[in-house]
Amino acid sequence: LGLGAGVRSVLRARLDSLEASARAPGLTDDERAWFQAVAERYRELIPEELRPESTSVPQSKSAR
């Protein structure tokens, strides 16, 4: 991946969409957890130099 602003914008938009989906009203706890897990994994897959700062509050894995 190049370091261009366009690539960074696309990656950020996809991540924002996943995070917004996790906050959608009407989701079950399992659905919300799934979207949060997918968003976190997506963030991990973004190359470090393109990775946005985390905007979500980390959840304890023992809280399930």
Secondary structure as GFF3:
##gff-version 3
##sequence-region A 1 64
A	DSSP	alpha_helix	5	22	.	.	.	ID=ss1
A	DSSP	alpha_helix	29	45	.	.	.	ID=ss2
A	DSSP	three_ten_helix	48	50	.	.	.	ID=ss3
A	DSSP	three_ten_helix	61	63	.	.	.	ID=ss4
###
